[in-house]
């Protein structure tokens, strides 16, 4: 890849792929390679509904991690309910 795409959906996919496939160790090294700043990509994609997860090393839809946490809580609550026999 010679440059980062401008389209937000393709950019997210490309960045996540490059990080997932370990072409780059960090978002910072990826940005350095393509001559941009991490804050610029983060701000651009945030404006299109994505946020960067340092833990996962990927961009995710805003609220994705919070939704996941709520679903996990709901599942754990279901296991705590007494059975209805």
PDB file of N, CA, C and O in Angstrom:
ATOM      1  N   UNK A   1       0.854  -1.170   0.000  1.00  0.00           N
ATOM      2  CA  UNK A   1       0.000   0.000   0.000  1.00  0.00           C
ATOM      3  C   UNK A   1       0.901   1.233   0.000  1.00  0.00           C
ATOM      4  O   UNK A   1       1.782   1.379   0.847  1.00  0.00           O
ATOM      5  N   UNK A   2       0.662   2.104  -0.957  1.00  0.00           N
ATOM      6  CA  UNK A   2       1.501   3.299  -1.101  1.00  0.00           C
ATOM      7  C   UNK A   2       0.994   4.500  -0.314  1.00  0.00           C
ATOM      8  O   UNK A   2       1.768   5.397   0.022  1.00  0.00           O
ATOM      9  N   UNK A   3      -0.304   4.519  -0.019  1.00  0.00           N
ATOM     10  CA  UNK A   3      -0.895   5.650   0.697  1.00  0.00           C
ATOM     11  C   UNK A   3      -2.122   5.166   1.455  1.00  0.00           C
ATOM     12  O   UNK A   3      -2.675   4.109   1.153  1.00  0.00           O
ATOM     13  N   UNK A   4      -2.541   5.950   2.441  1.00  0.00           N
ATOM     14  CA  UNK A   4      -3.750   5.617   3.184  1.00  0.00           C
ATOM     15  C   UNK A   4      -4.965   6.151   2.434  1.00  0.00           C
ATOM     16  O   UNK A   4      -4.941   7.281   1.944  1.00  0.00           O
ATOM     17  N   UNK A   5      -6.019   5.358   2.339  1.00  0.00           N
ATOM     18  CA  UNK A   5      -7.228   5.803   1.639  1.00  0.00           C
ATOM     19  C   UNK A   5      -7.891   6.984   2.348  1.00  0.00           C
ATOM     20  O   UNK A   5      -7.710   7.175   3.550  1.00  0.00           O
ATOM     21  N   UNK A   6      -8.646   7.758   1.607  1.00  0.00           N
ATOM     22  CA  UNK A   6      -9.366   8.905   2.172  1.00  0.00           C
ATOM     23  C   UNK A   6     -10.756   8.508   2.671  1.00  0.00           C
ATOM     24  O   UNK A   6     -11.254   9.089   3.635  1.00  0.00           O
ATOM     25  N   UNK A   7     -11.382   7.531   2.031  1.00  0.00           N
ATOM     26  CA  UNK A   7     -12.721   7.080   2.425  1.00  0.00           C
ATOM     27  C   UNK A   7     -12.651   6.480   3.834  1.00  0.00           C
ATOM     28  O   UNK A   7     -11.842   5.585   4.079  1.00  0.00           O
ATOM     29  N   UNK A   8     -13.497   6.967   4.775  1.00  0.00           N
ATOM     30  CA  UNK A   8     -13.402   6.523   6.166  1.00  0.00           C
ATOM     31  C   UNK A   8     -13.555   5.006   6.346  1.00  0.00           C
ATOM     32  O   UNK A   8     -12.807   4.411   7.122  1.00  0.00           O
ATOM     33  N   UNK A   9     -14.485   4.380   5.666  1.00  0.00           N
ATOM     34  CA  UNK A   9     -14.701   2.938   5.823  1.00  0.00           C
ATOM     35  C   UNK A   9     -13.493   2.145   5.325  1.00  0.00           C
ATOM     36  O   UNK A   9     -13.084   1.167   5.951  1.00  0.00           O
ATOM     37  N   UNK A  10     -12.931   2.569   4.208  1.00  0.00           N
ATOM     38  CA  UNK A  10     -11.767   1.872   3.659  1.00  0.00           C
ATOM     39  C   UNK A  10     -10.531   2.163   4.506  1.00  0.00           C
ATOM     40  O   UNK A  10      -9.675   1.295   4.677  1.00  0.00           O
ATOM     41  N   UNK A  11     -10.435   3.381   5.036  1.00  0.00           N
ATOM     42  CA  UNK A  11      -9.322   3.736   5.907  1.00  0.00           C
ATOM     43  C   UNK A  11      -9.334   2.885   7.172  1.00  0.00           C
ATOM     44  O   UNK A  11      -8.299   2.343   7.558  1.00  0.00           O
ATOM     45  N   UNK A  12     -10.488   2.761   7.821  1.00  0.00           N
ATOM     46  CA  UNK A  12     -10.602   1.938   9.026  1.00  0.00           C
ATOM     47  C   UNK A  12     -10.189   0.502   8.720  1.00  0.00           C
ATOM     48  O   UNK A  12      -9.406  -0.098   9.455  1.00  0.00           O
ATOM     49  N   UNK A  13     -10.713  -0.031   7.649  1.00  0.00           N
ATOM     50  CA  UNK A  13     -10.402  -1.401   7.263  1.00  0.00           C
ATOM     51  C   UNK A  13      -8.907  -1.577   6.995  1.00  0.00           C
ATOM     52  O   UNK A  13      -8.307  -2.557   7.436  1.00  0.00           O
ATOM     53  N   UNK A  14      -8.318  -0.646   6.287  1.00  0.00           N
ATOM     54  CA  UNK A  14      -6.899  -0.727   5.943  1.00  0.00           C
ATOM     55  C   UNK A  14      -6.006  -0.629   7.172  1.00  0.00           C
ATOM     56  O   UNK A  14      -5.084  -1.428   7.342  1.00  0.00           O
ATOM     57  N   UNK A  15      -6.280   0.349   8.029  1.00  0.00           N
ATOM     58  CA  UNK A  15      -5.470   0.531   9.235  1.00  0.00           C
ATOM     59  C   UNK A  15      -5.592  -0.693  10.137  1.00  0.00           C
ATOM     60  O   UNK A  15      -4.586  -1.203  10.629  1.00  0.00           O
ATOM     61  N   UNK A  16      -6.817  -1.166  10.355  1.00  0.00           N
ATOM     62  CA  UNK A  16      -7.009  -2.335  11.210  1.00  0.00           C
ATOM     63  C   UNK A  16      -6.306  -3.566  10.630  1.00  0.00           C
ATOM     64  O   UNK A  16      -5.720  -4.355  11.371  1.00  0.00           O
ATOM     65  N   UNK A  17      -6.367  -3.727   9.318  1.00  0.00           N
ATOM     66  CA  UNK A  17      -5.706  -4.860   8.680  1.00  0.00           C
ATOM     67  C   UNK A  17      -4.189  -4.783   8.868  1.00  0.00           C
ATOM     68  O   UNK A  17      -3.552  -5.778   9.212  1.00  0.00           O
ATOM     69  N   UNK A  18      -3.617  -3.602   8.642  1.00  0.00           N
ATOM     70  CA  UNK A  18      -2.165  -3.442   8.765  1.00  0.00           C
ATOM     71  C   UNK A  18      -1.695  -3.685  10.202  1.00  0.00           C
ATOM     72  O   UNK A  18      -0.618  -4.241  10.418  1.00  0.00           O
ATOM     73  N   UNK A  19      -2.492  -3.273  11.170  1.00  0.00           N
ATOM     74  CA  UNK A  19      -2.143  -3.516  12.569  1.00  0.00           C
ATOM     75  C   UNK A  19      -2.379  -4.975  12.952  1.00  0.00           C
ATOM     76  O   UNK A  19      -1.560  -5.569  13.654  1.00  0.00           O
ATOM     77  N   UNK A  20      -3.474  -5.547  12.506  1.00  0.00           N
ATOM     78  CA  UNK A  20      -3.800  -6.944  12.822  1.00  0.00           C
ATOM     79  C   UNK A  20      -2.769  -7.907  12.238  1.00  0.00           C
ATOM     80  O   UNK A  20      -2.336  -8.846  12.906  1.00  0.00           O
ATOM     81  N   UNK A  21      -2.382  -7.666  10.996  1.00  0.00           N
ATOM     82  CA  UNK A  21      -1.436  -8.552  10.323  1.00  0.00           C
ATOM     83  C   UNK A  21       0.006  -8.259  10.706  1.00  0.00           C
ATOM     84  O   UNK A  21       0.945  -8.818  10.138  1.00  0.00           O
ATOM     85  N   UNK A  22       0.162  -7.366  11.686  1.00  0.00           N
ATOM     86  CA  UNK A  22       1.462  -7.027  12.258  1.00  0.00           C
ATOM     87  C   UNK A  22       2.452  -6.444  11.249  1.00  0.00           C
ATOM     88  O   UNK A  22       3.665  -6.610  11.374  1.00  0.00           O
ATOM     89  N   UNK A  23       1.900  -5.757  10.249  1.00  0.00           N
ATOM     90  CA  UNK A  23       2.774  -4.989   9.353  1.00  0.00           C
ATOM     91  C   UNK A  23       3.427  -3.856  10.143  1.00  0.00           C
ATOM     92  O   UNK A  23       4.556  -3.446   9.875  1.00  0.00           O
ATOM     93  N   UNK A  24       2.663  -3.360  11.139  1.00  0.00           N
ATOM     94  CA  UNK A  24       3.136  -2.292  12.023  1.00  0.00           C
ATOM     95  C   UNK A  24       2.782  -2.660  13.451  1.00  0.00           C
ATOM     96  O   UNK A  24       1.727  -3.240  13.708  1.00  0.00           O
ATOM     97  N   UNK A  25       3.679  -2.315  14.395  1.00  0.00           N
ATOM     98  CA  UNK A  25       3.452  -2.632  15.805  1.00  0.00           C
ATOM     99  C   UNK A  25       2.463  -1.682  16.473  1.00  0.00           C
ATOM    100  O   UNK A  25       1.709  -2.071  17.365  1.00  0.00           O
ATOM    101  N   UNK A  26       2.483  -0.431  16.025  1.00  0.00           N
ATOM    102  CA  UNK A  26       1.657   0.590  16.667  1.00  0.00           C
ATOM    103  C   UNK A  26       1.029   1.497  15.611  1.00  0.00           C
ATOM    104  O   UNK A  26       1.467   1.544  14.461  1.00  0.00           O
ATOM    105  N   UNK A  27      -0.005   2.210  16.034  1.00  0.00           N
ATOM    106  CA  UNK A  27      -0.609   3.204  15.155  1.00  0.00           C
ATOM    107  C   UNK A  27       0.411   4.287  14.817  1.00  0.00           C
ATOM    108  O   UNK A  27       0.426   4.809  13.702  1.00  0.00           O
ATOM    109  N   UNK A  28       1.253   4.619  15.778  1.00  0.00           N
ATOM    110  CA  UNK A  28       2.268   5.651  15.563  1.00  0.00           C
ATOM    111  C   UNK A  28       3.244   5.258  14.454  1.00  0.00           C
ATOM    112  O   UNK A  28       3.575   6.078  13.598  1.00  0.00           O
ATOM    113  N   UNK A  29       3.706   4.003  14.468  1.00  0.00           N
ATOM    114  CA  UNK A  29       4.651   3.565  13.429  1.00  0.00           C
ATOM    115  C   UNK A  29       3.977   3.504  12.062  1.00  0.00           C
ATOM    116  O   UNK A  29       4.600   3.811  11.046  1.00  0.00           O
ATOM    117  N   UNK A  30       2.718   3.113  12.037  1.00  0.00           N
ATOM    118  CA  UNK A  30       1.963   3.098  10.784  1.00  0.00           C
ATOM    119  C   UNK A  30       1.857   4.521  10.227  1.00  0.00           C
ATOM    120  O   UNK A  30       2.106   4.754   9.044  1.00  0.00           O
ATOM    121  N   UNK A  31       1.486   5.462  11.089  1.00  0.00           N
ATOM    122  CA  UNK A  31       1.334   6.853  10.664  1.00  0.00           C
ATOM    123  C   UNK A  31       2.664   7.423  10.186  1.00  0.00           C
ATOM    124  O   UNK A  31       2.711   8.131   9.180  1.00  0.00           O
ATOM    125  N   UNK A  32       3.738   7.121  10.897  1.00  0.00           N
ATOM    126  CA  UNK A  32       5.058   7.600  10.493  1.00  0.00           C
ATOM    127  C   UNK A  32       5.389   7.122   9.081  1.00  0.00           C
ATOM    128  O   UNK A  32       5.904   7.884   8.263  1.00  0.00           O
ATOM    129  N   UNK A  33       5.092   5.869   8.811  1.00  0.00           N
ATOM    130  CA  UNK A  33       5.366   5.293   7.492  1.00  0.00           C
ATOM    131  C   UNK A  33       4.603   6.008   6.374  1.00  0.00           C
ATOM    132  O   UNK A  33       5.113   6.161   5.264  1.00  0.00           O
ATOM    133  N   UNK A  34       3.381   6.443   6.677  1.00  0.00           N
ATOM    134  CA  UNK A  34       2.547   7.086   5.659  1.00  0.00           C
ATOM    135  C   UNK A  34       2.573   8.611   5.748  1.00  0.00           C
ATOM    136  O   UNK A  34       1.810   9.285   5.057  1.00  0.00           O
ATOM    137  N   UNK A  35       3.449   9.159   6.595  1.00  0.00           N
ATOM    138  CA  UNK A  35       3.631  10.609   6.657  1.00  0.00           C
ATOM    139  C   UNK A  35       2.459  11.372   7.235  1.00  0.00           C
ATOM    140  O   UNK A  35       2.137  12.464   6.766  1.00  0.00           O
ATOM    141  N   UNK A  36       1.816  10.813   8.248  1.00  0.00           N
ATOM    142  CA  UNK A  36       0.708  11.495   8.908  1.00  0.00           C
ATOM    143  C   UNK A  36       0.860  11.344  10.414  1.00  0.00           C
ATOM    144  O   UNK A  36       1.738  10.624  10.891  1.00  0.00           O
ATOM    145  N   UNK A  37       0.007  12.022  11.151  1.00  0.00           N
ATOM    146  CA  UNK A  37       0.045  11.980  12.613  1.00  0.00           C
ATOM    147  C   UNK A  37      -1.107  11.126  13.142  1.00  0.00           C
ATOM    148  O   UNK A  37      -2.209  11.181  12.596  1.00  0.00           O
ATOM    149  N   UNK A  38      -0.876  10.343  14.187  1.00  0.00           N
ATOM    150  CA  UNK A  38      -1.958   9.549  14.762  1.00  0.00           C
ATOM    151  C   UNK A  38      -3.170  10.388  15.164  1.00  0.00           C
ATOM    152  O   UNK A  38      -4.312   9.969  14.970  1.00  0.00           O
ATOM    153  N   UNK A  39      -2.917  11.581  15.728  1.00  0.00           N
ATOM    154  CA  UNK A  39      -4.048  12.423  16.150  1.00  0.00           C
ATOM    155  C   UNK A  39      -4.907  12.835  14.969  1.00  0.00           C
ATOM    156  O   UNK A  39      -6.120  12.988  15.111  1.00  0.00           O
ATOM    157  N   UNK A  40      -4.293  13.018  13.800  1.00  0.00           N
ATOM    158  CA  UNK A  40      -5.061  13.406  12.613  1.00  0.00           C
ATOM    159  C   UNK A  40      -6.001  12.276  12.170  1.00  0.00           C
ATOM    160  O   UNK A  40      -7.163  12.514  11.841  1.00  0.00           O
ATOM    161  N   UNK A  41      -5.482  11.057  12.169  1.00  0.00           N
ATOM    162  CA  UNK A  41      -6.317   9.911  11.793  1.00  0.00           C
ATOM    163  C   UNK A  41      -7.393   9.683  12.848  1.00  0.00           C
ATOM    164  O   UNK A  41      -8.551   9.433  12.513  1.00  0.00           O
ATOM    165  N   UNK A  42      -7.016   9.768  14.113  1.00  0.00           N
ATOM    166  CA  UNK A  42      -7.994   9.576  15.194  1.00  0.00           C
ATOM    167  C   UNK A  42      -9.108  10.604  15.106  1.00  0.00           C
ATOM    168  O   UNK A  42     -10.281  10.254  15.230  1.00  0.00           O
ATOM    169  N   UNK A  43      -8.758  11.873  14.893  1.00  0.00           N
ATOM    170  CA  UNK A  43      -9.770  12.934  14.797  1.00  0.00           C
ATOM    171  C   UNK A  43     -10.662  12.747  13.575  1.00  0.00           C
ATOM    172  O   UNK A  43     -11.879  12.906  13.661  1.00  0.00           O
ATOM    173  N   UNK A  44     -10.060  12.413  12.443  1.00  0.00           N
ATOM    174  CA  UNK A  44     -10.819  12.213  11.211  1.00  0.00           C
ATOM    175  C   UNK A  44     -11.817  11.067  11.373  1.00  0.00           C
ATOM    176  O   UNK A  44     -12.994  11.199  11.036  1.00  0.00           O
ATOM    177  N   UNK A  45     -11.329   9.948  11.893  1.00  0.00           N
ATOM    178  CA  UNK A  45     -12.217   8.788  12.027  1.00  0.00           C
ATOM    179  C   UNK A  45     -13.226   8.967  13.155  1.00  0.00           C
ATOM    180  O   UNK A  45     -14.328   8.422  13.087  1.00  0.00           O
ATOM    181  N   UNK A  46     -12.868   9.719  14.187  1.00  0.00           N
ATOM    182  CA  UNK A  46     -13.840  10.003  15.244  1.00  0.00           C
ATOM    183  C   UNK A  46     -15.028  10.764  14.666  1.00  0.00           C
ATOM    184  O   UNK A  46     -16.175  10.526  15.044  1.00  0.00           O
ATOM    185  N   UNK A  47     -14.743  11.669  13.759  1.00  0.00           N
ATOM    186  CA  UNK A  47     -15.808  12.418  13.093  1.00  0.00           C
ATOM    187  C   UNK A  47     -16.696  11.549  12.212  1.00  0.00           C
ATOM    188  O   UNK A  47     -17.785  11.959  11.811  1.00  0.00           O
ATOM    189  N   UNK A  48     -16.213  10.338  11.915  1.00  0.00           N
ATOM    190  CA  UNK A  48     -16.995   9.401  11.107  1.00  0.00           C
ATOM    191  C   UNK A  48     -17.477   8.199  11.924  1.00  0.00           C
ATOM    192  O   UNK A  48     -17.886   7.181  11.366  1.00  0.00           O
ATOM    193  N   UNK A  49     -17.422   8.332  13.258  1.00  0.00           N
ATOM    194  CA  UNK A  49     -18.022   7.319  14.117  1.00  0.00           C
ATOM    195  C   UNK A  49     -17.102   6.217  14.620  1.00  0.00           C
ATOM    196  O   UNK A  49     -17.582   5.160  15.030  1.00  0.00           O
ATOM    197  N   UNK A  50     -15.793   6.439  14.598  1.00  0.00           N
ATOM    198  CA  UNK A  50     -14.858   5.421  15.063  1.00  0.00           C
ATOM    199  C   UNK A  50     -13.927   5.977  16.124  1.00  0.00           C
ATOM    200  O   UNK A  50     -13.582   7.159  16.111  1.00  0.00           O
ATOM    201  N   UNK A  51     -13.528   5.116  17.034  1.00  0.00           N
ATOM    202  CA  UNK A  51     -12.580   5.485  18.086  1.00  0.00           C
ATOM    203  C   UNK A  51     -11.492   4.407  18.131  1.00  0.00           C
ATOM    204  O   UNK A  51     -11.749   3.235  17.855  1.00  0.00           O
ATOM    205  N   UNK A  52     -10.268   4.831  18.484  1.00  0.00           N
ATOM    206  CA  UNK A  52      -9.147   3.887  18.521  1.00  0.00           C
ATOM    207  C   UNK A  52      -9.056   3.237  19.888  1.00  0.00           C
ATOM    208  O   UNK A  52      -9.096   3.918  20.913  1.00  0.00           O
ATOM    209  N   UNK A  53      -8.935   1.921  19.900  1.00  0.00           N
ATOM    210  CA  UNK A  53      -8.737   1.165  21.132  1.00  0.00           C
ATOM    211  C   UNK A  53      -7.269   0.766  21.222  1.00  0.00           C
ATOM    212  O   UNK A  53      -6.783  -0.035  20.424  1.00  0.00           O
ATOM    213  N   UNK A  54      -6.562   1.340  22.212  1.00  0.00           N
ATOM    214  CA  UNK A  54      -5.157   0.981  22.408  1.00  0.00           C
ATOM    215  C   UNK A  54      -5.032  -0.490  22.809  1.00  0.00           C
ATOM    216  O   UNK A  54      -4.099  -1.181  22.400  1.00  0.00           O
ATOM    217  N   UNK A  55      -5.978  -0.947  23.606  1.00  0.00           N
ATOM    218  CA  UNK A  55      -5.948  -2.332  24.080  1.00  0.00           C
ATOM    219  C   UNK A  55      -6.064  -3.323  22.919  1.00  0.00           C
ATOM    220  O   UNK A  55      -5.329  -4.309  22.860  1.00  0.00           O
ATOM    221  N   UNK A  56      -6.989  -3.053  22.002  1.00  0.00           N
ATOM    222  CA  UNK A  56      -7.221  -3.952  20.872  1.00  0.00           C
ATOM    223  C   UNK A  56      -6.353  -3.628  19.662  1.00  0.00           C
ATOM    224  O   UNK A  56      -6.269  -4.414  18.718  1.00  0.00           O
ATOM    225  N   UNK A  57      -5.711  -2.469  19.697  1.00  0.00           N
ATOM    226  CA  UNK A  57      -4.914  -1.980  18.557  1.00  0.00           C
ATOM    227  C   UNK A  57      -5.751  -1.964  17.272  1.00  0.00           C
ATOM    228  O   UNK A  57      -5.350  -2.491  16.234  1.00  0.00           O
ATOM    229  N   UNK A  58      -6.937  -1.332  17.385  1.00  0.00           N
ATOM    230  CA  UNK A  58      -7.800  -1.207  16.217  1.00  0.00           C
ATOM    231  C   UNK A  58      -8.821  -0.097  16.433  1.00  0.00           C
ATOM    232  O   UNK A  58      -9.116   0.301  17.560  1.00  0.00           O
ATOM    233  N   UNK A  59      -9.348   0.385  15.310  1.00  0.00           N
ATOM    234  CA  UNK A  59     -10.459   1.333  15.370  1.00  0.00           C
ATOM    235  C   UNK A  59     -11.742   0.535  15.468  1.00  0.00           C
ATOM    236  O   UNK A  59     -11.911  -0.492  14.812  1.00  0.00           O
ATOM    237  N   UNK A  60     -12.649   1.034  16.307  1.00  0.00           N
ATOM    238  CA  UNK A  60     -13.940   0.380  16.509  1.00  0.00           C
ATOM    239  C   UNK A  60     -15.028   1.441  16.454  1.00  0.00           C
ATOM    240  O   UNK A  60     -14.754   2.621  16.673  1.00  0.00           O
ATOM    241  N   UNK A  61     -16.262   1.033  16.165  1.00  0.00           N
ATOM    242  CA  UNK A  61     -17.361   2.011  16.188  1.00  0.00           C
ATOM    243  C   UNK A  61     -17.489   2.620  17.586  1.00  0.00           C
ATOM    244  O   UNK A  61     -17.313   1.930  18.590  1.00  0.00           O
ATOM    245  N   UNK A  62     -17.790   3.895  17.641  1.00  0.00           N
ATOM    246  CA  UNK A  62     -17.978   4.566  18.929  1.00  0.00           C
ATOM    247  C   UNK A  62     -19.089   3.839  19.684  1.00  0.00           C
ATOM    248  O   UNK A  62     -20.163   3.590  19.137  1.00  0.00           O
ATOM    249  N   UNK A  63     -18.821   3.504  20.941  1.00  0.00           N
ATOM    250  CA  UNK A  63     -19.793   2.812  21.778  1.00  0.00           C
ATOM    251  C   UNK A  63     -19.710   1.304  21.702  1.00  0.00           C
ATOM    252  O   UNK A  63     -20.391   0.620  22.467  1.00  0.00           O
ATOM    253  N   UNK A  64     -18.911   0.764  20.818  1.00  0.00           N
ATOM    254  CA  UNK A  64     -18.824  -0.688  20.655  1.00  0.00           C
ATOM    255  C   UNK A  64     -18.394  -1.368  21.947  1.00  0.00           C
ATOM    256  O   UNK A  64     -19.019  -2.341  22.369  1.00  0.00           O
ATOM    257  N   UNK A  65     -17.345  -0.873  22.576  1.00  0.00           N
ATOM    258  CA  UNK A  65     -16.851  -1.492  23.801  1.00  0.00           C
ATOM    259  C   UNK A  65     -17.842  -1.351  24.946  1.00  0.00           C
ATOM    260  O   UNK A  65     -17.968  -2.256  25.771  1.00  0.00           O
ATOM    261  N   UNK A  66     -18.532  -0.248  25.004  1.00  0.00           N
ATOM    262  CA  UNK A  66     -19.529  -0.053  26.048  1.00  0.00           C
ATOM    263  C   UNK A  66     -20.692  -1.018  25.834  1.00  0.00           C
ATOM    264  O   UNK A  66     -21.196  -1.604  26.793  1.00  0.00           O
ATOM    265  N   UNK A  67     -21.123  -1.188  24.579  1.00  0.00           N
ATOM    266  CA  UNK A  67     -22.201  -2.112  24.256  1.00  0.00           C
ATOM    267  C   UNK A  67     -21.786  -3.532  24.641  1.00  0.00           C
ATOM    268  O   UNK A  67     -22.577  -4.283  25.212  1.00  0.00           O
ATOM    269  N   UNK A  68     -20.554  -3.888  24.328  1.00  0.00           N
ATOM    270  CA  UNK A  68     -20.049  -5.213  24.645  1.00  0.00           C
ATOM    271  C   UNK A  68     -20.090  -5.446  26.155  1.00  0.00           C
ATOM    272  O   UNK A  68     -20.468  -6.525  26.612  1.00  0.00           O
ATOM    273  N   UNK A  69     -19.704  -4.442  26.916  1.00  0.00           N
ATOM    274  CA  UNK A  69     -19.700  -4.556  28.365  1.00  0.00           C
ATOM    275  C   UNK A  69     -21.114  -4.735  28.894  1.00  0.00           C
ATOM    276  O   UNK A  69     -21.339  -5.555  29.784  1.00  0.00           O
ATOM    277  N   UNK A  70     -22.073  -3.980  28.360  1.00  0.00           N
ATOM    278  CA  UNK A  70     -23.462  -4.118  28.790  1.00  0.00           C
ATOM    279  C   UNK A  70     -24.003  -5.504  28.468  1.00  0.00           C
ATOM    280  O   UNK A  70     -24.712  -6.098  29.280  1.00  0.00           O
ATOM    281  N   UNK A  71     -23.674  -6.026  27.282  1.00  0.00           N
ATOM    282  CA  UNK A  71     -24.134  -7.366  26.911  1.00  0.00           C
ATOM    283  C   UNK A  71     -23.530  -8.413  27.843  1.00  0.00           C
ATOM    284  O   UNK A  71     -24.207  -9.367  28.225  1.00  0.00           O
ATOM    285  N   UNK A  72     -22.270  -8.241  28.208  1.00  0.00           N
ATOM    286  CA  UNK A  72     -21.637  -9.185  29.126  1.00  0.00           C
ATOM    287  C   UNK A  72     -22.303  -9.129  30.495  1.00  0.00           C
ATOM    288  O   UNK A  72     -22.512 -10.162  31.131  1.00  0.00           O
ATOM    289  N   UNK A  73     -22.634  -7.928  30.947  1.00  0.00           N
ATOM    290  CA  UNK A  73     -23.323  -7.778  32.227  1.00  0.00           C
ATOM    291  C   UNK A  73     -24.679  -8.465  32.195  1.00  0.00           C
ATOM    292  O   UNK A  73     -25.054  -9.161  33.139  1.00  0.00           O
ATOM    293  N   UNK A  74     -25.415  -8.267  31.100  1.00  0.00           N
ATOM    294  CA  UNK A  74     -26.726  -8.899  30.974  1.00  0.00           C
ATOM    295  C   UNK A  74     -26.601 -10.418  31.012  1.00  0.00           C
ATOM    296  O   UNK A  74     -27.405 -11.095  31.653  1.00  0.00           O
ATOM    297  N   UNK A  75     -25.597 -10.949  30.325  1.00  0.00           N
ATOM    298  CA  UNK A  75     -25.395 -12.398  30.321  1.00  0.00           C
ATOM    299  C   UNK A  75     -25.057 -12.902  31.723  1.00  0.00           C
ATOM    300  O   UNK A  75     -25.570 -13.940  32.141  1.00  0.00           O
ATOM    301  N   UNK A  76     -24.214 -12.196  32.444  1.00  0.00           N
ATOM    302  CA  UNK A  76     -23.844 -12.650  33.787  1.00  0.00           C
ATOM    303  C   UNK A  76     -25.039 -12.549  34.728  1.00  0.00           C
ATOM    304  O   UNK A  76     -25.173 -13.368  35.637  1.00  0.00           O
ATOM    305  N   UNK A  77     -25.904 -11.563  34.530  1.00  0.00           N
ATOM    306  CA  UNK A  77     -27.107 -11.440  35.358  1.00  0.00           C
ATOM    307  C   UNK A  77     -28.059 -12.608  35.099  1.00  0.00           C
ATOM    308  O   UNK A  77     -28.702 -13.098  36.027  1.00  0.00           O
ATOM    309  N   UNK A  78     -28.151 -13.049  33.864  1.00  0.00           N
ATOM    310  CA  UNK A  78     -29.024 -14.175  33.537  1.00  0.00           C
ATOM    311  C   UNK A  78     -28.579 -15.437  34.249  1.00  0.00           C
ATOM    312  O   UNK A  78     -29.413 -16.252  34.645  1.00  0.00           O
ATOM    313  N   UNK A  79     -27.280 -15.608  34.417  1.00  0.00           N
ATOM    314  CA  UNK A  79     -26.769 -16.800  35.082  1.00  0.00           C
ATOM    315  C   UNK A  79     -26.999 -16.750  36.590  1.00  0.00           C
ATOM    316  O   UNK A  79     -26.980 -17.786  37.255  1.00  0.00           O
ATOM    317  N   UNK A  80     -27.214 -15.562  37.129  1.00  0.00           N
ATOM    318  CA  UNK A  80     -27.412 -15.417  38.555  1.00  0.00           C
ATOM    319  C   UNK A  80     -28.871 -15.615  38.955  1.00  0.00           C
ATOM    320  O   UNK A  80     -29.156 -15.801  40.138  1.00  0.00           O
ATOM    321  N   UNK A  81     -29.797 -15.580  38.009  1.00  0.00           N
ATOM    322  CA  UNK A  81     -31.214 -15.746  38.318  1.00  0.00           C
ATOM    323  C   UNK A  81     -31.506 -17.198  38.681  1.00  0.00           C
ATOM    324  O   UNK A  81     -30.941 -18.112  38.081  1.00  0.00           O
ATOM    325  N   UNK A  82     -32.388 -17.416  39.664  1.00  0.00           N
ATOM    326  CA  UNK A  82     -32.744 -18.798  39.999  1.00  0.00           C
ATOM    327  C   UNK A  82     -33.542 -19.410  38.840  1.00  0.00           C
ATOM    328  O   UNK A  82     -34.253 -18.708  38.121  1.00  0.00           O
ATOM    329  N   UNK A  83     -33.412 -20.695  38.679  1.00  0.00           N
ATOM    330  CA  UNK A  83     -34.132 -21.354  37.571  1.00  0.00           C
ATOM    331  C   UNK A  83     -35.613 -21.399  37.889  1.00  0.00           C
ATOM    332  O   UNK A  83     -36.013 -21.443  39.053  1.00  0.00           O
ATOM    333  N   UNK A  84     -36.408 -21.388  36.858  1.00  0.00           N
ATOM    334  CA  UNK A  84     -37.874 -21.399  36.995  1.00  0.00           C
ATOM    335  C   UNK A  84     -38.374 -22.803  36.699  1.00  0.00           C
ATOM    336  O   UNK A  84     -38.855 -23.065  35.597  1.00  0.00           O
ATOM    337  N   UNK A  85     -38.272 -23.690  37.644  1.00  0.00           N
ATOM    338  CA  UNK A  85     -38.722 -25.076  37.427  1.00  0.00           C
ATOM    339  C   UNK A  85     -40.062 -25.310  38.032  1.00  0.00           C
ATOM    340  O   UNK A  85     -40.593 -26.418  37.946  1.00  0.00           O
TER     341      UNK A  85
END
